[in-house]
Every structure is written in C-alpha cells, then in structure tokens.
Amino acid sequence: MSDKQLQILGSFLEKDGLPGPEAVDFQVTDSQEAPYSDRLILFHVTVMLAYIILDYGRGLTNTARKDVVLAFSRLMVEIMEYVKDGLDLVIKNSWLERVPEAADRQELTQ
C-alpha cells in the first residue's frame, strides 16, 4: 500500500519535473526473529498512520489542485480502512484496555 501511495504522489512531482521521494527500504532487516512485540509494533504503526492521515488532511487544506485533492481523499480512505483492520486486531487480542467514553456528568455533580 505504501509503495502504491508513494508512486501516486510521486507522479505529481514527476509531471512537474520535481524530484520524488527517496526509498528507505535499506533500513529493513532480513531477520526472521521479531525484535519487538506485535502489540508495540501495532501501536507504532497506528501512530504513524494517524500522522499520515493528519498530513493528508493538512495537504487538502493547502492545495487548489483538484487532482491532488482527489488523490489525497482517496488515499486517506485507503489508510482509514487499514487502520480499522488494526483496531480489529487490537480488540480481538484484548489489547484495548478500556473503550474511550464520555465522563458521567451526573456522577461528577454529586
């Protein structure tokens, strides 16, 4: 998914003769042993995806190009579907300690 998104966004730069993003896959290890827990990795991936969605939203507010707005909107939906899959894993593995909820206003006034 990330390669496809980089290719889509890089094509906008390429059309205007600008340099595209650099690959960072040289930092990936070929080890078969997990150095961190699945829970920790899922947390970090979720935080990273939240920042990507935030940046796409910021990009939407700073462009007047319809093609870029359409691409950002489409890519945001794709990432949100991926985040939902991650949330389903968190719930399935009982890693969500407590569901976020609003404060009980009646209890607070007593």
N, C-alpha and C positions, 0 to 999 in steps of 0.2 A: 504494500500500500504506500509506503513512504517513497519507494522508487518511482511509482506512478505519479505521486503528487509532485515530487521534485521535477519529474520530466514535464508535467503540465505547466508548472510555474516557471521552469527554466525556459520553456518555449516562448514565453512572453519576452524574456530578456533576449533570447537569441534572435527573435524577429527584429528587435531594435538594435542589434549589434552590441549588446552588453554581455559581459562575462556571466556565466551561470554559476550555480553553487558548486562547491568542491566536495568530493566524496570523502567520507571519514571512515570508511569500512576497514581501513588499515589498523584500526584500534580493536577490532573484533578478534577474540582468541579462538583457537580451534580446539580448546579443551573440552572434554566430554563430561567433566565434573563441575557441577554447579557451585560457584564460589559464594553465592548468596541464596537466601531462601526465596521461594516463589512469592511469598507474601510481600517481602521487601521489594522485589523486582516489580511486582504488580503495582505497588504503591508509587514507585518512582515513575513507571510508565504512565500511570494515571495523572500524576502531577505534570509530566512533560506534555501529555495530550491536552490538559487544561490550558497550559501556556500556548500551545499551538492554536487552539480554538480562540483564545483571547487575542492572539496576534492576527488571526484571520479576521476577527471582528473589527480590530483596530484598522486593518487594511481596508475593510469595507467602507469605513467612515472617511478614509483619506484618498479615495480614488473616484474619478468620474468616468472611468472607462467601463463600459457595460460588459465587455468580455472578461475583464478581471473580476468584476462583481459577481458575475455568473460562476466563474471558476471557484472563487472563494466560497460562495454559498454552497456549491455542490460538494466541495472538499470538506467543508465544515460538517455537513450531513453525514458524509462517509466516516469521518472521525468520531462523530457522536454515536453512530451505530457500533463502532469498535469499542468505545467507552462503555456502552451498555453491556456488551459482551463481558467486559472486565468486571463491571458491577455485578453481573450474574454470577461470575466466579467467586467474588467476594462473599456474596450471600450464600452460595452453595457450600463454601468451605467454612462458613460461620466466622469469617474474619471481620465482619461488621459488628463492632462491639455494641452499638446502640443506634437505632434508626434516629436520624435528626428529627426533632419535634419542637413545636412551639411551647413556650412556658405556660403553665396553668395559671391564668390570671386570677382566678378565684382563690386559689391556694396562696398566692403571693399577697393578697389583700387581707388575709386573716392574721 
